[in-house]
Amino acid sequence: MYLYRGAARKPGGIEITSIQEEACRRGKSMQGPTMPRGRTALRARNVRVHGRRTSMKLEPAFWDALEAAAMREGRSINEICSMIDDRAAGYGLTAAIRVFVLAYGWCRRLDDAIATVPVGSLPTADGARD
């Protein structure tokens, strides 16, 4: 399906003035822009994990949060990804990074956030886990 901006003609002669109007016409709600079929919101980036280059795909919000955590801790993204990889044995690295980002956003402490990887409980204010 093609998405149009402004007034346009869709194959079949239906006039579409906006994506939201088309969604309303079809009885669907829209909570933001949609991705055309076959597209993804994931962004691929290369990082070095223990010196080896690897490519990872994460949503832009996770990349932003990972960069912010690295800056706040005075470390590189590569260093943090290597620390996460040490704990993520048997689990996917990108999933472990998502867990780390969630935990770091929750507690703002690198050691506690790393300790939650790969599937731990979120740390409490005093560092204990449920």
CNS distance restraints for C-alpha pairs under 8 A (distance, minus, plus):
assign (resid   1 and name CA) (resid  36 and name CA) 6.85 0.50 0.50
assign (resid   1 and name CA) (resid  37 and name CA) 6.95 0.50 0.50
assign (resid   2 and name CA) (resid  10 and name CA) 7.92 0.50 0.50
assign (resid   2 and name CA) (resid  36 and name CA) 6.97 0.50 0.50
assign (resid   3 and name CA) (resid  19 and name CA) 6.43 0.50 0.50
assign (resid   3 and name CA) (resid  36 and name CA) 7.25 0.50 0.50
assign (resid   4 and name CA) (resid   8 and name CA) 6.52 0.50 0.50
assign (resid   4 and name CA) (resid  16 and name CA) 7.15 0.50 0.50
assign (resid   4 and name CA) (resid  17 and name CA) 7.64 0.50 0.50
assign (resid   4 and name CA) (resid  18 and name CA) 6.52 0.50 0.50
assign (resid   4 and name CA) (resid  19 and name CA) 6.56 0.50 0.50
assign (resid   5 and name CA) (resid  17 and name CA) 6.83 0.50 0.50
assign (resid   5 and name CA) (resid  18 and name CA) 5.55 0.50 0.50
assign (resid   5 and name CA) (resid  19 and name CA) 6.98 0.50 0.50
assign (resid   6 and name CA) (resid  16 and name CA) 7.50 0.50 0.50
assign (resid   6 and name CA) (resid  17 and name CA) 4.98 0.50 0.50
assign (resid   6 and name CA) (resid  18 and name CA) 5.72 0.50 0.50
assign (resid   7 and name CA) (resid  15 and name CA) 6.75 0.50 0.50
assign (resid   7 and name CA) (resid  16 and name CA) 5.66 0.50 0.50
assign (resid   7 and name CA) (resid  17 and name CA) 4.15 0.50 0.50
assign (resid   7 and name CA) (resid  18 and name CA) 7.02 0.50 0.50
assign (resid   8 and name CA) (resid  15 and name CA) 5.81 0.50 0.50
assign (resid   8 and name CA) (resid  16 and name CA) 5.61 0.50 0.50
assign (resid   8 and name CA) (resid  17 and name CA) 6.49 0.50 0.50
assign (resid   9 and name CA) (resid  13 and name CA) 5.91 0.50 0.50
assign (resid   9 and name CA) (resid  14 and name CA) 5.93 0.50 0.50
assign (resid   9 and name CA) (resid  15 and name CA) 4.83 0.50 0.50
assign (resid   9 and name CA) (resid  16 and name CA) 6.38 0.50 0.50
assign (resid  10 and name CA) (resid  14 and name CA) 5.49 0.50 0.50
assign (resid  10 and name CA) (resid  15 and name CA) 6.29 0.50 0.50
assign (resid  10 and name CA) (resid  16 and name CA) 6.98 0.50 0.50
assign (resid  16 and name CA) (resid  21 and name CA) 7.16 0.50 0.50
assign (resid  16 and name CA) (resid  22 and name CA) 6.22 0.50 0.50
assign (resid  17 and name CA) (resid  21 and name CA) 6.67 0.50 0.50
assign (resid  17 and name CA) (resid  22 and name CA) 7.68 0.50 0.50
assign (resid  18 and name CA) (resid  22 and name CA) 6.40 0.50 0.50
assign (resid  19 and name CA) (resid  23 and name CA) 6.28 0.50 0.50
assign (resid  20 and name CA) (resid  24 and name CA) 6.16 0.50 0.50
assign (resid  20 and name CA) (resid  30 and name CA) 6.43 0.50 0.50
assign (resid  21 and name CA) (resid  25 and name CA) 6.04 0.50 0.50
assign (resid  22 and name CA) (resid  26 and name CA) 6.33 0.50 0.50
assign (resid  23 and name CA) (resid  27 and name CA) 6.19 0.50 0.50
assign (resid  23 and name CA) (resid  28 and name CA) 5.06 0.50 0.50
assign (resid  23 and name CA) (resid  29 and name CA) 6.33 0.50 0.50
assign (resid  23 and name CA) (resid  30 and name CA) 6.69 0.50 0.50
assign (resid  24 and name CA) (resid  28 and name CA) 5.53 0.50 0.50
assign (resid  24 and name CA) (resid  29 and name CA) 6.43 0.50 0.50
assign (resid  35 and name CA) (resid  39 and name CA) 5.98 0.50 0.50
assign (resid  35 and name CA) (resid  40 and name CA) 6.81 0.50 0.50
assign (resid  35 and name CA) (resid  41 and name CA) 7.66 0.50 0.50
assign (resid  41 and name CA) (resid  59 and name CA) 5.99 0.50 0.50
assign (resid  41 and name CA) (resid  60 and name CA) 7.54 0.50 0.50
assign (resid  42 and name CA) (resid  57 and name CA) 5.55 0.50 0.50
assign (resid  42 and name CA) (resid  58 and name CA) 5.01 0.50 0.50
assign (resid  42 and name CA) (resid  59 and name CA) 4.47 0.50 0.50
assign (resid  42 and name CA) (resid  60 and name CA) 6.79 0.50 0.50
assign (resid  43 and name CA) (resid  57 and name CA) 5.17 0.50 0.50
assign (resid  43 and name CA) (resid  58 and name CA) 5.46 0.50 0.50
assign (resid  43 and name CA) (resid  59 and name CA) 5.87 0.50 0.50
assign (resid  43 and name CA) (resid  60 and name CA) 6.30 0.50 0.50
assign (resid  44 and name CA) (resid  55 and name CA) 6.47 0.50 0.50
assign (resid  44 and name CA) (resid  56 and name CA) 5.40 0.50 0.50
assign (resid  44 and name CA) (resid  57 and name CA) 4.20 0.50 0.50
assign (resid  44 and name CA) (resid  58 and name CA) 6.63 0.50 0.50
assign (resid  45 and name CA) (resid  55 and name CA) 5.55 0.50 0.50
assign (resid  45 and name CA) (resid  56 and name CA) 5.58 0.50 0.50
assign (resid  45 and name CA) (resid  57 and name CA) 6.50 0.50 0.50
assign (resid  46 and name CA) (resid  53 and name CA) 6.49 0.50 0.50
assign (resid  46 and name CA) (resid  54 and name CA) 5.54 0.50 0.50
assign (resid  46 and name CA) (resid  55 and name CA) 4.35 0.50 0.50
assign (resid  46 and name CA) (resid  56 and name CA) 6.36 0.50 0.50
assign (resid  47 and name CA) (resid  53 and name CA) 5.67 0.50 0.50
assign (resid  47 and name CA) (resid  54 and name CA) 5.55 0.50 0.50
assign (resid  47 and name CA) (resid  55 and name CA) 6.27 0.50 0.50
assign (resid  47 and name CA) (resid  56 and name CA) 7.44 0.50 0.50
assign (resid  47 and name CA) (resid  77 and name CA) 7.47 0.50 0.50
assign (resid  47 and name CA) (resid  78 and name CA) 5.75 0.50 0.50
assign (resid  47 and name CA) (resid  81 and name CA) 7.84 0.50 0.50
assign (resid  48 and name CA) (resid  52 and name CA) 5.08 0.50 0.50
assign (resid  48 and name CA) (resid  53 and name CA) 4.34 0.50 0.50
assign (resid  48 and name CA) (resid  54 and name CA) 6.06 0.50 0.50
assign (resid  48 and name CA) (resid  78 and name CA) 5.25 0.50 0.50
assign (resid  48 and name CA) (resid  81 and name CA) 7.81 0.50 0.50
assign (resid  48 and name CA) (resid  82 and name CA) 7.69 0.50 0.50
assign (resid  49 and name CA) (resid  53 and name CA) 6.40 0.50 0.50
assign (resid  49 and name CA) (resid  54 and name CA) 7.01 0.50 0.50
assign (resid  49 and name CA) (resid  78 and name CA) 5.93 0.50 0.50
assign (resid  49 and name CA) (resid  79 and name CA) 7.34 0.50 0.50
assign (resid  49 and name CA) (resid  81 and name CA) 6.06 0.50 0.50
assign (resid  49 and name CA) (resid  82 and name CA) 4.69 0.50 0.50
assign (resid  49 and name CA) (resid  85 and name CA) 7.34 0.50 0.50
assign (resid  50 and name CA) (resid  78 and name CA) 7.94 0.50 0.50
assign (resid  50 and name CA) (resid  79 and name CA) 7.90 0.50 0.50
assign (resid  50 and name CA) (resid  82 and name CA) 5.55 0.50 0.50
assign (resid  56 and name CA) (resid  94 and name CA) 6.57 0.50 0.50
assign (resid  57 and name CA) (resid  94 and name CA) 7.19 0.50 0.50
assign (resid  58 and name CA) (resid  62 and name CA) 6.17 0.50 0.50
assign (resid  58 and name CA) (resid  63 and name CA) 6.50 0.50 0.50
assign (resid  58 and name CA) (resid  94 and name CA) 7.00 0.50 0.50
assign (resid  59 and name CA) (resid  63 and name CA) 6.61 0.50 0.50
assign (resid  60 and name CA) (resid  64 and name CA) 6.15 0.50 0.50
assign (resid  61 and name CA) (resid  65 and name CA) 6.16 0.50 0.50
assign (resid  62 and name CA) (resid  66 and name CA) 5.99 0.50 0.50
assign (resid  62 and name CA) (resid  98 and name CA) 6.85 0.50 0.50
assign (resid  62 and name CA) (resid 101 and name CA) 6.86 0.50 0.50
assign (resid  63 and name CA) (resid  67 and name CA) 6.11 0.50 0.50
assign (resid  64 and name CA) (resid  68 and name CA) 6.18 0.50 0.50
assign (resid  65 and name CA) (resid  69 and name CA) 6.14 0.50 0.50
assign (resid  65 and name CA) (resid 101 and name CA) 6.46 0.50 0.50
assign (resid  65 and name CA) (resid 105 and name CA) 7.88 0.50 0.50
assign (resid  66 and name CA) (resid  70 and name CA) 6.19 0.50 0.50
assign (resid  66 and name CA) (resid  77 and name CA) 6.98 0.50 0.50
assign (resid  66 and name CA) (resid 101 and name CA) 6.24 0.50 0.50
assign (resid  67 and name CA) (resid  71 and name CA) 6.17 0.50 0.50
assign (resid  67 and name CA) (resid  77 and name CA) 6.43 0.50 0.50
assign (resid  68 and name CA) (resid  72 and name CA) 6.06 0.50 0.50
assign (resid  69 and name CA) (resid  73 and name CA) 6.08 0.50 0.50
assign (resid  69 and name CA) (resid 101 and name CA) 7.95 0.50 0.50
assign (resid  69 and name CA) (resid 104 and name CA) 7.37 0.50 0.50
assign (resid  70 and name CA) (resid  74 and name CA) 5.93 0.50 0.50
assign (resid  70 and name CA) (resid  75 and name CA) 4.96 0.50 0.50
assign (resid  70 and name CA) (resid  76 and name CA) 5.51 0.50 0.50
assign (resid  70 and name CA) (resid  77 and name CA) 5.68 0.50 0.50
assign (resid  70 and name CA) (resid  80 and name CA) 6.95 0.50 0.50
assign (resid  71 and name CA) (resid  75 and name CA) 6.29 0.50 0.50
assign (resid  71 and name CA) (resid  76 and name CA) 7.32 0.50 0.50
assign (resid  73 and name CA) (resid 110 and name CA) 7.35 0.50 0.50
assign (resid  75 and name CA) (resid  79 and name CA) 6.31 0.50 0.50
assign (resid  75 and name CA) (resid  80 and name CA) 6.97 0.50 0.50
assign (resid  76 and name CA) (resid  80 and name CA) 6.48 0.50 0.50
assign (resid  77 and name CA) (resid  81 and name CA) 6.02 0.50 0.50
assign (resid  78 and name CA) (resid  82 and name CA) 6.11 0.50 0.50
assign (resid  79 and name CA) (resid  83 and name CA) 6.28 0.50 0.50
assign (resid  80 and name CA) (resid  84 and name CA) 6.18 0.50 0.50
assign (resid  81 and name CA) (resid  85 and name CA) 6.00 0.50 0.50
assign (resid  81 and name CA) (resid  97 and name CA) 7.29 0.50 0.50
assign (resid  82 and name CA) (resid  86 and name CA) 6.33 0.50 0.50
assign (resid  83 and name CA) (resid  87 and name CA) 6.96 0.50 0.50
assign (resid  83 and name CA) (resid 114 and name CA) 7.32 0.50 0.50
assign (resid  84 and name CA) (resid  88 and name CA) 6.12 0.50 0.50
assign (resid  84 and name CA) (resid  93 and name CA) 7.57 0.50 0.50
assign (resid  84 and name CA) (resid  96 and name CA) 6.79 0.50 0.50
assign (resid  84 and name CA) (resid  97 and name CA) 6.73 0.50 0.50
assign (resid  84 and name CA) (resid 100 and name CA) 7.52 0.50 0.50
assign (resid  84 and name CA) (resid 114 and name CA) 6.26 0.50 0.50
assign (resid  84 and name CA) (resid 117 and name CA) 6.81 0.50 0.50
assign (resid  85 and name CA) (resid  89 and name CA) 6.80 0.50 0.50
assign (resid  85 and name CA) (resid  93 and name CA) 6.24 0.50 0.50
assign (resid  85 and name CA) (resid  96 and name CA) 7.77 0.50 0.50
assign (resid  87 and name CA) (resid 114 and name CA) 7.61 0.50 0.50
assign (resid  87 and name CA) (resid 115 and name CA) 7.80 0.50 0.50
assign (resid  87 and name CA) (resid 117 and name CA) 6.08 0.50 0.50
assign (resid  87 and name CA) (resid 118 and name CA) 6.57 0.50 0.50
assign (resid  88 and name CA) (resid  92 and name CA) 6.95 0.50 0.50
assign (resid  88 and name CA) (resid  93 and name CA) 6.43 0.50 0.50
assign (resid  88 and name CA) (resid  96 and name CA) 6.11 0.50 0.50
assign (resid  88 and name CA) (resid 117 and name CA) 6.36 0.50 0.50
assign (resid  88 and name CA) (resid 118 and name CA) 5.27 0.50 0.50
assign (resid  91 and name CA) (resid  95 and name CA) 7.35 0.50 0.50
assign (resid  91 and name CA) (resid  96 and name CA) 6.99 0.50 0.50
assign (resid  91 and name CA) (resid 118 and name CA) 6.93 0.50 0.50
assign (resid  92 and name CA) (resid  96 and name CA) 6.29 0.50 0.50
assign (resid  93 and name CA) (resid  97 and name CA) 6.11 0.50 0.50
assign (resid  94 and name CA) (resid  98 and name CA) 6.28 0.50 0.50
assign (resid  95 and name CA) (resid  99 and name CA) 6.39 0.50 0.50
assign (resid  95 and name CA) (resid 118 and name CA) 7.61 0.50 0.50
assign (resid  96 and name CA) (resid 100 and name CA) 6.18 0.50 0.50
assign (resid  96 and name CA) (resid 117 and name CA) 5.74 0.50 0.50
assign (resid  96 and name CA) (resid 118 and name CA) 4.88 0.50 0.50
assign (resid  96 and name CA) (resid 119 and name CA) 7.53 0.50 0.50
assign (resid  97 and name CA) (resid 101 and name CA) 6.08 0.50 0.50
assign (resid  97 and name CA) (resid 117 and name CA) 7.86 0.50 0.50
assign (resid  98 and name CA) (resid 102 and name CA) 6.22 0.50 0.50
assign (resid  99 and name CA) (resid 103 and name CA) 6.13 0.50 0.50
assign (resid  99 and name CA) (resid 116 and name CA) 7.29 0.50 0.50
assign (resid  99 and name CA) (resid 117 and name CA) 6.18 0.50 0.50
assign (resid  99 and name CA) (resid 118 and name CA) 6.54 0.50 0.50
assign (resid  99 and name CA) (resid 119 and name CA) 6.98 0.50 0.50
assign (resid 100 and name CA) (resid 104 and name CA) 5.88 0.50 0.50
assign (resid 100 and name CA) (resid 113 and name CA) 5.49 0.50 0.50
assign (resid 100 and name CA) (resid 114 and name CA) 6.09 0.50 0.50
assign (resid 100 and name CA) (resid 116 and name CA) 6.85 0.50 0.50
assign (resid 100 and name CA) (resid 117 and name CA) 6.02 0.50 0.50
assign (resid 100 and name CA) (resid 118 and name CA) 7.75 0.50 0.50
assign (resid 101 and name CA) (resid 105 and name CA) 6.01 0.50 0.50
assign (resid 101 and name CA) (resid 113 and name CA) 7.68 0.50 0.50
assign (resid 102 and name CA) (resid 106 and name CA) 6.21 0.50 0.50
assign (resid 103 and name CA) (resid 107 and name CA) 6.20 0.50 0.50
assign (resid 103 and name CA) (resid 108 and name CA) 7.78 0.50 0.50
assign (resid 103 and name CA) (resid 112 and name CA) 7.79 0.50 0.50
assign (resid 103 and name CA) (resid 113 and name CA) 4.92 0.50 0.50
assign (resid 103 and name CA) (resid 116 and name CA) 6.93 0.50 0.50
assign (resid 103 and name CA) (resid 122 and name CA) 5.76 0.50 0.50
assign (resid 103 and name CA) (resid 123 and name CA) 7.18 0.50 0.50
assign (resid 104 and name CA) (resid 108 and name CA) 4.82 0.50 0.50
assign (resid 104 and name CA) (resid 109 and name CA) 6.17 0.50 0.50
assign (resid 104 and name CA) (resid 110 and name CA) 6.54 0.50 0.50
assign (resid 104 and name CA) (resid 112 and name CA) 7.73 0.50 0.50
assign (resid 104 and name CA) (resid 113 and name CA) 4.94 0.50 0.50
assign (resid 106 and name CA) (resid 122 and name CA) 7.38 0.50 0.50
assign (resid 106 and name CA) (resid 123 and name CA) 7.70 0.50 0.50
assign (resid 107 and name CA) (resid 112 and name CA) 7.46 0.50 0.50
assign (resid 107 and name CA) (resid 113 and name CA) 7.16 0.50 0.50
assign (resid 107 and name CA) (resid 123 and name CA) 6.64 0.50 0.50
assign (resid 107 and name CA) (resid 124 and name CA) 7.33 0.50 0.50
assign (resid 107 and name CA) (resid 125 and name CA) 6.89 0.50 0.50
assign (resid 108 and name CA) (resid 113 and name CA) 7.61 0.50 0.50
assign (resid 109 and name CA) (resid 113 and name CA) 6.12 0.50 0.50
assign (resid 110 and name CA) (resid 114 and name CA) 6.05 0.50 0.50
assign (resid 111 and name CA) (resid 115 and name CA) 6.14 0.50 0.50
assign (resid 112 and name CA) (resid 116 and name CA) 6.62 0.50 0.50
assign (resid 112 and name CA) (resid 123 and name CA) 6.57 0.50 0.50
assign (resid 112 and name CA) (resid 127 and name CA) 6.57 0.50 0.50
assign (resid 113 and name CA) (resid 117 and name CA) 7.16 0.50 0.50
assign (resid 113 and name CA) (resid 122 and name CA) 7.91 0.50 0.50
assign (resid 113 and name CA) (resid 123 and name CA) 7.50 0.50 0.50
assign (resid 115 and name CA) (resid 120 and name CA) 7.40 0.50 0.50
assign (resid 116 and name CA) (resid 120 and name CA) 4.19 0.50 0.50
assign (resid 116 and name CA) (resid 121 and name CA) 6.10 0.50 0.50
assign (resid 116 and name CA) (resid 122 and name CA) 6.56 0.50 0.50
assign (resid 116 and name CA) (resid 123 and name CA) 7.54 0.50 0.50
assign (resid 121 and name CA) (resid 129 and name CA) 5.94 0.50 0.50
assign (resid 121 and name CA) (resid 130 and name CA) 6.14 0.50 0.50
assign (resid 122 and name CA) (resid 129 and name CA) 6.30 0.50 0.50
assign (resid 122 and name CA) (resid 130 and name CA) 7.49 0.50 0.50
assign (resid 123 and name CA) (resid 127 and name CA) 5.36 0.50 0.50
assign (resid 123 and name CA) (resid 128 and name CA) 5.61 0.50 0.50
assign (resid 123 and name CA) (resid 129 and name CA) 4.76 0.50 0.50
assign (resid 123 and name CA) (resid 130 and name CA) 7.42 0.50 0.50
assign (resid 124 and name CA) (resid 128 and name CA) 5.41 0.50 0.50
assign (resid 124 and name CA) (resid 129 and name CA) 6.00 0.50 0.50
assign (resid 124 and name CA) (resid 130 and name CA) 7.81 0.50 0.50
